[in-house]
Amino acid sequence: MALVFYHGHGSPYAWRVWLALEHKRIPYELKVLSFADGDTKKPEFVAINPRHHVPTIVDEGFTLWESGAILEYLEERFPPKDAAESLYPGDARARARIRRLGREIESYLDQEGLDPIVMEHFFKDGAAPDDARVAKARERVKEELAYFSRELRGKFLAGDTPTAADFVLYPEYAYVKRLTSRKPELALTELVPAPLAQWGKRIEALPYYDKTYPPHWRG
């Protein structure tokens, strides 16, 4: 029985899990939930996940949510036959570094950088954004993009193949581009260092990338 993966297009947390599932070539059944239709709050989904968030997986009756926990579960539940498909390759220190990068991406680039910008521009019911808060968050985004650019170790964050750290970072990087597309005045793409832009192109060249790209972002 294939693992069931509950996803919502545009969720960076669900997107990282989808990339990981494809990278590890794990069979899964995709169930896309609509945020606009309130699918995550409907009783049938709340019965599966009382937090009513995506991503959520169901694997032979075992239900798990929280993307970081899911990534680690996938690695343990489906040990890679090929080291290139590992989400956490290397020795204990290498694996710890990948976990550390994931936490940093969430804590600093996401929560302190992109989240305030999104909240100010898209969740104020028409009220004007707080320019000072946006400017502070934009500076944080700049600092963090530079930081992660320096953390590259070869083609990707941990060597010549993508790992969990890359799949956590890429959706945030994609939001940098998405926000600039929707609000050109933010000019967030101007903050991306050249090495990180090249890294982004390598992620986008992965054979399963297009399959996971949010369809409503196209065009």
TATA-V971970 format. One record per backbone hydrogen bond with DSSP energy under -0.5 kcal/mol. CO is the residue of the C=O (numbers start at 1). NH is the residue of the N-H. Records with the same first field share a line. If there is no record, write none. Layout:
BEGIN
CO=NH  NH
END
This chain:
BEGIN
3=5  29
4=6  58
5=7  31
6=55  56
7=33
8=11
10=12
11=15
12=16
13=17
14=18
15=19
16=20
17=21
18=22
19=23
20=24
21=26
22=25
27=3
28=30
29=5
31=7  33
33=35
34=39
35=38
38=41
39=42
42=45  46
43=47
45=48  49
49=52
55=66
56=6
57=64
58=4  60
59=62
61=63
62=59
64=57
66=70
67=71
68=72
69=73
70=74
71=75
72=76
73=77
74=78
76=79
82=85
83=86
87=164
91=95
92=96
93=97
94=98
95=99
96=100
97=101
98=102
99=103
100=104
101=105
102=106
103=107
104=108  109
105=110
106=111
108=113
109=114
110=115
113=117
114=118
115=119
116=120
117=121
118=122
119=123
124=127
129=131
130=134
131=135
132=136
133=137
134=138
135=139
136=140
137=141
138=142
139=143
140=144
141=145
142=146
143=147
144=148
145=149
146=150
147=151
149=152
153=156
156=153  159
159=156
163=167
164=168
165=169
166=170
167=171
168=172
169=172  173
170=174
171=175
172=176
173=177
174=178
175=179
176=180
177=181
178=182
179=183
183=186  187
184=187
187=190
188=191
189=192
191=193
193=197
194=198
195=199
196=200
197=201
198=202
199=203
200=204
201=205
203=206
206=209
208=212
209=212  213
210=213
214=217
215=218
END
